[in-house]
Amino acid sequence: MGAATHLGIKLTEYDGVIRTLIPHYKELIAAAGTAVGALARTAPAVVDLGTGSGALAQAILKARPRARLIGIDEDPGMLAMAEKRLRGRIQAIEGNFEDTVIPRCDVISASFALHHIPTGRRKAAIYKRCFAALRPGGMLVSADCCLAASKVLQQTHRAEWLAHLQARYPRAKAEGYLRAWAKEDVYFTLEREVALLQDAGFSVEIAFRKSCFAVVVGLK
Ligand SMILES: C[S@@+](CC[C@H](N)C(=O)[O-])C[C@H]1O[C@@H](n2cnc3c(N)ncnc32)[C@H](O)[C@@H]1O
């Protein structure tokens, strides 16, 4: 299923609509880009997993204007948007990031992409592949929904997400979005994400957290 279909929107509307669907989207993308700015290397090789229309790749270029970008995505329509947005600054690879070879690099980034990995075992596998692909001193940065540990906070955060959707959509449609995504997307708790990254060999920092959204950084 293409990304737009999954989200229930038209591909051409993606950039305009995504922030109405995901609370703090702009802040999260900016925070993930800023995290890459902490890297010692000024012209890092960056591999963006599930690059979509290239928003995170663009934020990384802002922090590291000499970065060399590769975007991996299985949706050719999204990749075409990334290529248009980044005007020759990104090499697009069409493929599944779970089995596409990740080239040697300094940064592996992802925004709202890794929740498409359905199991902890498969997520552990990709984190291990990321660790192996990164040069020493490199980093993995992922912006995504990371659940709170307690059920009470999880419910509060769900209510906040629903309120965000309802600012733009009628309640039934907003509820429908959350129900549909709950069937297709897999969110782990932040604790579990950290544990999976540590098991893969990373030292982990949380660069940004708001409600159930976080930018998690794994350092090699
Ligand atoms: C919700 S979009 C996020 C796009 C972009 N990173 C952003 O922040 O706006 C998820 C993207 O991941 C891609 N994707 C999901 N699972 C994938 C997989 N296993 N391999 C490659 N791309 C995948 C989708 O095609 C889509 O473009």
The ligand as an ORCA input file, in Angstrom:
! r2SCAN-3c Opt
* xyz 0 1
  C       4.323      8.319      6.939
  S       5.445      8.332      5.621
  C       6.749      9.378      6.281
  C       7.516     10.032      5.181
  C       8.570     11.058      5.616
  N       9.704     10.417      6.236
  C       7.967     12.109      6.489
  O       8.435     12.280      7.629
  O       7.056     12.812      6.047
  C       6.223      6.733      5.683
  C       7.125      6.489      4.477
  O       7.841      5.269      4.689
  C       7.754      4.477      3.520
  N       7.885      3.075      3.938
  C       7.135      2.404      4.846
  N       7.577      1.149      5.015
  C       8.648      1.015      4.184
  C       9.560     -0.040      3.913
  N       9.465     -1.223      4.549
  N      10.532      0.182      3.016
  C      10.645      1.380      2.386
  N       9.818      2.419      2.602
  C       8.833      2.242      3.497
  C       6.416      4.829      2.902
  O       6.379      4.528      1.522
  C       6.347      6.323      3.186
  O       6.914      7.099      2.170
*
